[in-house]
Amino acid sequence: MHKITTIILLCCAFLMTATDISAQNADFKLLKSINSNPSTALRGYSRFVTNTTTGITLATPAVMGVVGLIKKDDELLKNAIFVSAALGVDGVLTYSAKKAFHRQRPYLSYPDDIIAYETEKSLSFPSAHTSLAFSTATALSLSYPKWYVIAPGYFWACSVGYSRMNLGVHYPSDVLAGAVLGAGSAYITYKINEWFWKKQENKKLIGMQNFDPL
């Protein structure tokens, strides 16, 4: 896990370095183009989808866990724990990267070019909203690899990423790094989860019968 985490953070470092060379690079130009879109409907959608991020990411494993307990569905309960763990790993990686790279929000760096339709107190790189959305979408897609889970999940996650640029609070590289961290953290957690339950011989979690946490 340590090696995979290092690779992900190195990828983020490369993205950060590549996009800080000049204010007029492709990263900045793409952000300016998205941020300056005059559509009020798109702006409204961006605000709406951005505000769904925290609620959906927290509600998803909570609802899964409650339903799993009520229905005594062991697989659903295990998946709820997996999704929660994926979000936890994602949070640690994302906020560690924010502190490491210490990148200012684009509307602070370029107040004459980028309009801030939302303001944030945290640092810019990577996008935490995007990483949470992609972690949730990836975790659900790995747990339930069906088109009706994958398609809406990633549509929502991509919408969250786009909304962060449209609102002027993130560079495209912030969003891309957030997507990599979110999907990567979910995949890492999924593989660990598989290994753990295989070691436990897929014992029942409900009732904790013959359960060995070690």
Secondary structure in CASP SS format (residue, H / E / C, confidence):
PFRMAT SS
TARGET T0000
AUTHOR 0000-0000-0000
METHOD secondary structure of the structure
MODEL  1
M C 1.00
H H 1.00
K H 1.00
I H 1.00
T H 1.00
T H 1.00
I H 1.00
I H 1.00
L H 1.00
L H 1.00
C H 1.00
C H 1.00
A H 1.00
F H 1.00
L H 1.00
M H 1.00
T H 1.00
A H 1.00
T C 1.00
D C 1.00
I C 1.00
S C 1.00
A C 1.00
Q C 1.00
N C 1.00
A H 1.00
D H 1.00
F H 1.00
K H 1.00
L H 1.00
L H 1.00
K H 1.00
S H 1.00
I H 1.00
N H 1.00
S C 1.00
N C 1.00
P C 1.00
S C 1.00
T H 1.00
A H 1.00
L H 1.00
R H 1.00
G H 1.00
Y H 1.00
S H 1.00
R H 1.00
F H 1.00
V H 1.00
T H 1.00
N H 1.00
T H 1.00
T H 1.00
T H 1.00
G H 1.00
I H 1.00
T H 1.00
L H 1.00
A H 1.00
T H 1.00
P H 1.00
A H 1.00
V H 1.00
M H 1.00
G H 1.00
V H 1.00
V H 1.00
G H 1.00
L H 1.00
I H 1.00
K H 1.00
K C 1.00
D C 1.00
D H 1.00
E H 1.00
L H 1.00
L H 1.00
K H 1.00
N H 1.00
A H 1.00
I H 1.00
F H 1.00
V H 1.00
S H 1.00
A H 1.00
A H 1.00
L H 1.00
G H 1.00
V H 1.00
D H 1.00
G H 1.00
V H 1.00
L H 1.00
T H 1.00
Y H 1.00
S H 1.00
A H 1.00
K H 1.00
K H 1.00
A H 1.00
F H 1.00
H C 1.00
R C 1.00
Q C 1.00
R C 1.00
P H 1.00
Y H 1.00
L H 1.00
S H 1.00
Y C 1.00
P C 1.00
D C 1.00
D C 1.00
I C 1.00
I C 1.00
A C 1.00
Y C 1.00
E C 1.00
T C 1.00
E C 1.00
K C 1.00
S C 1.00
L C 1.00
S C 1.00
F C 1.00
P C 1.00
S C 1.00
A H 1.00
H H 1.00
T H 1.00
S H 1.00
L H 1.00
A H 1.00
F H 1.00
S H 1.00
T H 1.00
A H 1.00
T H 1.00
A H 1.00
L H 1.00
S H 1.00
L H 1.00
S H 1.00
Y C 1.00
P C 1.00
K C 1.00
W H 1.00
Y H 1.00
V H 1.00
I H 1.00
A H 1.00
P H 1.00
G H 1.00
Y H 1.00
F H 1.00
W H 1.00
A H 1.00
C H 1.00
S H 1.00
V H 1.00
G H 1.00
Y H 1.00
S H 1.00
R H 1.00
M H 1.00
N H 1.00
L C 1.00
G C 1.00
V C 1.00
H C 1.00
Y C 1.00
P H 1.00
S H 1.00
D H 1.00
V H 1.00
L H 1.00
A H 1.00
G H 1.00
A H 1.00
V H 1.00
L H 1.00
G H 1.00
A H 1.00
G H 1.00
S H 1.00
A H 1.00
Y H 1.00
I H 1.00
T H 1.00
Y H 1.00
K H 1.00
I H 1.00
N H 1.00
E H 1.00
W H 1.00
F H 1.00
W H 1.00
K H 1.00
K H 1.00
Q C 1.00
E C 1.00
N C 1.00
K C 1.00
K C 1.00
L C 1.00
I C 1.00
G C 1.00
M C 1.00
Q C 1.00
N C 1.00
F C 1.00
D C 1.00
P C 1.00
L C 1.00
END
